[in-house]
Amino acid sequence: MNYDFDFKNILKIVTDGKELSYQLSKSAFEIIMSGKATDAQISSFLTAIKMQDHNPTVIAAGAEILRDKCSKIKSKENTIDVVGTGGDNLGTLNISTAVSFVLAGTNIPVAKHGNYSATSKSGAANVLKSLSVNIECELDIVERCLDEIGICFLLAPKHHIAMKYVGKIRQEMGIRTIFNLLGPLSNPALVKKQLLGVYDKSLILPFAKSLKTLGSTHAWIVHGSDGLDEVTITGETYCAELKNGEIKEFSINPSDIDLPTAKISDIVGGEPKDNAKEIIELFNGKKSKFRDVVILNSASALVATGNAINLQEGALKSIESLDKGKAMEKLEMLIEMTNL
């Protein structure tokens, strides 16, 4: 195969402002993530694709190739993920990380996919490391954690080796590219159920359509009216639900589960050690706005993944996980098993 010829043809299509088919999009990402494209070709492709806004066909194709190339782990059919794109620049506490343990405490397997922080002081990897979870453990241990404990952490760089072909170029470009969107869609456990937060409202429908193409069965894509890439506690959260192949849009509010609204400053975090301390205090029963936003996101995740009928039921299950020490138990078990 003449990769150079093929990629030049693909470049001609996108630089002419035309949309790529799903197959051609897959071919482009296959060439890029196999190390067959030059730096100049990759940067041209990424820039041209960015000019087409958020094309769900291209996003899904990129995620499919990233999934194909990654180091996968086995998971049960009902395994879920709670993940955000990052990039909201609000510097909140590690909400989705805390939510993952709350959900695991309701006996739902959680394959938490994440990375070190790119835009805040503390990403999922940073805070878990501060909590003494060995995030660098071997993949067989990661798989064992998911199977035996019901929760694991999938450190993106350990699973997505093919990203090495674009790392330097993305850094030099210094702008968001389509690769900022692919990570949350490329869980190495190949989960089909998730709560996924995005940094921009315009991404909600493209992500829903991409997940549909990728075979997800149950998902909510959410964006807070304050810009949060989670379900927010400051007001309205815009949502799209993917269920049974259908996509519908709606919104939710903290009042839906009788929670008061709060200010974004109430849930702003700090360094990883500070955020880790907040998670421990939450799991030990501390009442706070952080607890409220974790309950709201946990309830949303339970409904999104088909594990609760409504937000009220989801909230009750989440509160029980916290108040009966189940979330803390899952964290302690993960710390122990990853450090064997």
Secondary structure, 3 states (H helix, E strand, C coil): CCHHHHHHHHHHHHHCCCCCCHHHHHHHHHHHCCCCCCHHHHHHHHHHHHCCCCCHHHHHHHHHHHHHHCCCCCCCCCCEEEEECCCCCCCECCHHHHHHHHHHCCCCCEEEEECCCCCCCCCHHHHHHHCCCCCCCCHHHHHHHHHHCCEEEEEHHHHCHHHHHHHHHHHHHCCCCCHHHHHHHCCCCCCCEEEEECCCHHHHHHHHHHHHHHCCCEEEEEEECCCCCCCCCCCCEEEEEEECCEEEEEEECHHHHCCCCCCHHHHECCCHHHHHHHHHHHHCCCCCHHHHHHHHHHHHHHHHCCCCCCHHHHHHHHHHHHHCCHHHHHHHHHHHHHCC
